[in-house]
Every structure is written in structure tokens, then in C-alpha cells.
Amino acid sequence: MPLAGLYLLYLGRTNPEKIHGLEETPVEELIQHPEELSPNVRREDVQKKEREKKAAQDGSGTGESIQLPEGTGGNGAPGESGSPSTESEKNADVAEPEQGTVHAYYYLNGQRVGAWTDVYDYPMNNWQAIVNIPAGQWKTWSGDDQVRQFPDGWSAHVHVVNTTQITYPTPYLLATYSSGSEHQTETYPSSALLPGGSIDFDVPLGGYPITNPMDGRNPRKLYLEIKGIDVFTTYSVRMNFEFYPQPQ
């Protein structure tokens, strides 16, 4: 007989009132919640959420991986090339921001990235989107196996929503791209960000170099940061795109 059965038999003979108490206990109270378990026995989904939360809190960052489809030509872009062109397109795939916050939403070639950050009720301001570029795409781009260049049409887009009662007169986007020893920094100014309003930034990637594209280990990074907005509850004020060309 299993040990649990022996224990219940023992309780039944020595403490029948305990058996009665167990029978009347709701099953929900007998099931230990995953977050109450020790770290080594918690469910994988709970462990993953805890790792993401810890990473966001301690600044170590977290992110998502984007695998582009194989192709032999064109831009090789996920989704349609370009940025969302209408207000309805911008808002179709974003969570409603909390009142009293500023929230930035990011796109690559029109495809939303970082949607997983919408579920958090605190700012996620240190995350990255990992973009794996198949060899069948980057080998069709301008250049050679020493340096390739992103094609025209590739772009990053940032949509910023202001639900505060504050006007930010001079917001701008700082974009820093690095590939090997190549570094480029661009500043994108904007008009004032009014209460209840939104602004948009477009960062064209066409012509940015991918040095030594056969090296698929080291990322080519595009770092984006919204500047000129001084409010604690700014969501996704900065993030990284990390591009990895696949050697095969």
C-alpha cells in the first residue's frame, strides 16, 4: 500500500476528525500554487515569467526571437515593408496604454515587435528583438561576403503615445547602429508631444552595413532610445534590435 494510503489509514484509526476535515477541504486549498513551490519544482511557464520579471527589474534585459522566412530576393522582410501608414494600423496591435504614462511601440518593416511587453504593469525598458536573417536573403543584398548592406525598404518604426497631462516640447529619437568596427548615430527630431497625442519616428535601415556576414555569432545592433521625455512611467523608452545573418 502506498505510504499516503498507510498514513490515511493511521489517521482514520487515531484521529478520525482529521480525515473528516480533509474530506471537507476544497480541492483548491489542497493544491499548492506554482508560485509557492520551491524554484526547482515550479512549472516551466511560471519559471519563465519569473525570469522575465527578474530580468526587467535588475536591468539585465530580455526579449524575443524573430525568424525571417527563407527567400531568395526582395527585402526579405517580416510582414509588409514600411511602417504602419494609418492610425488604425498603428493601434490595431497595441494594448491600450495606462492613463498617466508614455508608451512606445516598435515595428520592423511594419511588423510589431515586443508585444509581449504589453502584459506588464511596470515599465519594460531594457529588452531586445533578435532577428535571424537567412542566408538566402542577405546573400542577395548589395555587397559581398566582406560587407553586405540592408536593402531599401527595411526600416524601424516607433509609435509613441502620451496619456499624461504634460506637453513634451522637444522629444527625439536617438538611433545607434553598430556592426563590427562600424558605428553610426542618427538623431530624429519631432514636433511637440501633446497630452493625449502621439508621435512617430521612422529609421530607414537601407544602406546600413553588415560587416563579415558569414559570422553569425556576433549581432549587428540597432539601439533605439526616446529622449526628451522626462516621466518615470515611460514604457519601452529604449530597446535593441539584434540582427544575426545566418551563415548557411
C-alpha positions as CSV (number, residue, x, y, z in Angstrom):
1,M,0.0,0.0,0.0
2,P,1.4,3.4,-0.8
3,L,2.7,5.5,2.1
4,A,-0.1,8.0,1.6
5,G,-2.7,5.2,2.0
6,L,-1.0,4.0,5.1
7,Y,-1.0,7.5,6.6
8,L,-4.7,8.0,5.9
9,L,-5.4,4.6,7.5
10,Y,-3.4,5.6,10.5
11,L,-5.3,8.9,10.7
12,G,-8.6,7.1,10.4
13,R,-7.9,4.9,13.4
14,T,-6.2,7.6,15.6
15,N,-7.7,10.9,14.5
16,P,-10.9,10.4,12.6
17,E,-11.8,14.1,12.9
18,K,-8.7,15.0,10.7
19,I,-10.0,12.6,7.9
20,H,-13.4,14.4,8.1
21,G,-11.6,17.8,7.8
22,L,-9.7,16.7,4.7
23,E,-12.9,15.5,3.1
24,E,-14.5,18.9,3.5
25,T,-11.5,20.9,2.4
26,P,-12.0,22.5,-1.0
27,V,-9.6,21.0,-3.6
28,E,-8.3,24.4,-4.5
29,E,-6.8,24.7,-1.0
30,L,-5.1,21.3,-1.3
31,I,-3.3,22.3,-4.5
32,Q,-0.2,24.3,-3.9
33,H,0.1,27.3,-6.2
34,P,3.1,27.1,-8.6
35,E,4.5,30.4,-7.3
36,E,4.6,29.0,-3.8
37,L,6.7,26.0,-4.8
38,S,10.4,26.0,-4.5
39,P,12.2,27.3,-7.6
40,N,13.4,23.9,-8.8
41,V,9.9,22.4,-8.9
42,R,7.8,25.2,-10.3
43,R,6.1,24.9,-13.7
44,E,8.2,26.0,-16.6
45,D,5.8,28.7,-17.5
46,V,5.9,30.1,-14.0
47,Q,9.7,29.9,-14.0
48,K,9.9,31.7,-17.4
49,K,7.6,34.5,-16.2
50,E,9.7,34.9,-13.0
51,R,12.9,35.0,-15.1
52,E,11.5,37.7,-17.3
53,K,10.3,39.8,-14.4
54,K,13.7,39.5,-12.6
55,A,15.5,40.5,-15.8
56,A,13.3,43.6,-16.2
57,Q,13.8,44.6,-12.6
58,D,17.6,44.1,-12.4
59,G,18.2,45.6,-15.8
60,S,19.7,42.5,-17.5
61,G,17.0,42.6,-20.2
62,T,15.0,40.0,-22.0
63,G,13.5,39.8,-25.5
64,E,12.1,37.8,-28.3
65,S,13.5,36.0,-31.4
66,I,12.2,36.7,-34.9
67,Q,13.0,34.1,-37.6
68,L,12.5,35.6,-41.0
69,P,11.2,33.2,-43.7
70,E,13.6,31.8,-46.3
71,G,13.7,33.7,-49.5
72,T,15.9,34.4,-52.5
73,G,15.2,38.0,-53.3
74,G,13.5,41.3,-52.3
75,N,13.7,42.8,-48.9
76,G,13.2,39.5,-47.0
77,A,11.0,41.5,-44.6
78,P,8.7,40.1,-42.0
79,G,5.3,41.4,-42.9
80,E,4.8,44.2,-45.4
81,S,7.7,46.6,-45.9
82,G,7.5,50.0,-44.4
83,S,5.8,51.4,-41.3
84,P,2.1,51.4,-40.3
85,S,0.6,54.1,-42.5
86,T,-2.7,54.9,-40.8
87,E,-3.8,55.5,-37.2
88,S,-6.0,52.4,-37.2
89,E,-3.0,50.2,-38.3
90,K,-0.8,51.7,-35.5
91,N,-3.4,51.0,-32.9
92,A,-4.6,47.6,-34.2
93,D,-2.0,45.6,-32.5
94,V,-1.1,47.6,-29.4
95,A,-2.5,47.4,-25.9
96,E,-4.3,50.4,-24.5
97,P,-1.7,52.3,-22.5
98,E,-2.4,53.2,-18.9
99,Q,-3.5,56.7,-18.2
100,G,-0.7,58.9,-17.0
101,T,2.0,57.1,-18.9
102,V,4.1,57.4,-22.1
103,H,4.3,54.2,-24.1
104,A,6.5,53.5,-27.1
105,Y,5.6,50.7,-29.6
106,Y,8.2,49.3,-32.0
107,Y,7.9,47.9,-35.5
108,L,10.3,46.3,-38.0
109,N,9.2,46.6,-41.6
110,G,5.6,47.2,-40.5
111,Q,5.6,44.2,-38.1
112,R,5.0,44.8,-34.4
113,V,7.8,43.6,-32.1
114,G,7.7,43.5,-28.3
115,A,4.0,42.9,-28.0
116,W,4.8,40.6,-25.1
117,T,5.8,43.7,-23.0
118,D,2.2,44.9,-23.1
119,V,1.2,42.4,-20.3
120,Y,3.5,44.0,-17.7
121,D,2.1,46.7,-15.4
122,Y,5.6,48.2,-14.9
123,P,8.0,49.7,-17.5
124,M,9.9,47.3,-19.6
125,N,12.8,49.4,-20.7
126,N,15.6,47.0,-21.4
127,W,14.7,44.4,-23.9
128,Q,15.7,43.3,-27.4
129,A,14.3,41.7,-30.5
130,I,16.6,39.1,-32.1
131,V,16.3,39.0,-35.9
132,N,17.7,36.0,-37.7
133,I,18.3,36.7,-41.4
134,P,18.5,33.6,-43.6
135,A,21.5,33.3,-45.9
136,G,19.1,33.1,-48.8
137,Q,18.1,36.7,-48.2
138,W,21.2,38.6,-47.2
139,K,23.3,36.9,-50.0
140,T,21.0,38.7,-52.5
141,W,21.7,42.1,-50.9
142,S,24.3,44.6,-52.2
143,G,27.9,44.0,-51.4
144,D,29.9,40.8,-51.0
145,D,30.9,38.4,-48.3
146,Q,33.0,41.1,-46.6
147,V,30.2,43.7,-46.3
148,R,26.6,43.5,-47.2
149,Q,24.0,46.3,-46.9
150,F,20.4,46.3,-45.8
151,P,18.2,46.9,-48.8
152,D,16.0,49.9,-49.3
153,G,12.6,49.4,-47.7
154,W,14.0,48.0,-44.4
155,S,13.1,50.3,-41.6
156,A,12.3,50.5,-37.9
157,H,9.3,52.5,-36.7
158,V,8.4,53.8,-33.3
159,H,4.9,55.0,-32.3
160,V,4.8,57.0,-29.1
161,V,1.6,57.6,-27.2
162,N,1.2,60.2,-24.4
163,T,-1.6,59.8,-21.9
164,T,-0.2,62.3,-19.4
165,Q,-1.3,65.9,-19.0
166,I,2.2,67.1,-19.9
167,T,3.4,68.6,-23.1
168,Y,6.9,67.4,-24.1
169,P,8.2,70.2,-26.4
170,T,11.3,68.6,-27.9
171,P,11.2,64.8,-28.0
172,Y,13.6,63.0,-30.3
173,L,14.7,59.5,-31.1
174,L,18.4,58.5,-30.8
175,A,19.4,55.7,-33.1
176,T,22.8,54.0,-32.8
177,Y,23.8,51.2,-35.2
178,S,26.9,49.1,-34.8
179,S,28.4,46.3,-36.9
180,G,31.9,45.3,-36.1
181,S,34.0,48.5,-36.1
182,E,31.3,50.4,-38.0
183,H,29.2,52.8,-35.8
184,Q,26.6,55.2,-36.9
185,T,24.5,57.5,-34.8
186,E,21.4,59.5,-36.0
187,T,19.1,61.8,-34.2
188,Y,15.4,62.1,-35.3
189,P,13.6,65.2,-34.0
190,S,9.9,65.5,-33.7
191,S,7.2,68.1,-33.1
192,A,5.9,68.5,-29.5
193,L,4.2,65.5,-27.9
194,L,0.9,66.9,-26.6
195,P,-1.3,65.5,-23.8
196,G,-3.3,62.7,-25.3
197,G,-1.3,62.8,-28.5
198,S,1.2,60.6,-30.3
199,I,4.2,61.0,-32.5
200,D,6.0,58.7,-34.9
201,F,9.7,58.1,-35.8
202,D,11.0,56.2,-38.9
203,V,14.5,54.9,-39.1
204,P,15.5,53.7,-42.6
205,L,17.9,50.8,-42.5
206,G,18.7,50.8,-46.2
207,G,22.5,51.1,-46.7
208,Y,23.4,50.1,-43.1
209,P,26.4,47.7,-43.4
210,I,26.5,44.1,-42.2
211,T,30.2,43.5,-41.9
212,N,31.6,40.0,-42.2
213,P,28.1,38.5,-42.8
214,M,29.4,34.9,-42.7
215,D,29.9,35.4,-38.9
216,G,26.5,34.6,-37.5
217,R,27.7,34.7,-33.9
218,N,28.1,38.4,-33.2
219,P,25.0,40.6,-33.5
220,R,24.7,43.8,-35.6
221,K,22.8,46.1,-33.2
222,L,20.3,48.9,-33.7
223,Y,19.8,50.7,-30.3
224,L,16.8,53.0,-30.1
225,E,16.0,55.4,-27.3
226,I,13.3,58.0,-26.9
227,K,14.8,61.2,-25.4
228,G,13.3,64.5,-24.2
229,I,10.5,62.8,-22.2
230,D,11.1,63.0,-18.5
231,V,8.5,60.8,-16.9
232,F,9.0,57.7,-14.7
233,T,6.2,55.7,-16.2
234,T,7.6,55.6,-19.7
235,Y,7.2,52.1,-21.3
236,S,9.8,50.8,-23.7
237,V,11.7,54.1,-23.8
238,R,14.6,52.1,-25.2
239,M,15.2,48.8,-26.9
240,N,17.7,46.9,-29.1
241,F,17.3,45.1,-32.5
242,E,20.0,42.5,-32.8
243,F,20.5,41.2,-36.3
244,Y,22.1,37.8,-36.9
245,P,22.9,36.8,-40.5
246,Q,22.7,33.1,-40.8
247,P,25.9,31.7,-42.5
248,Q,24.0,28.8,-44.2
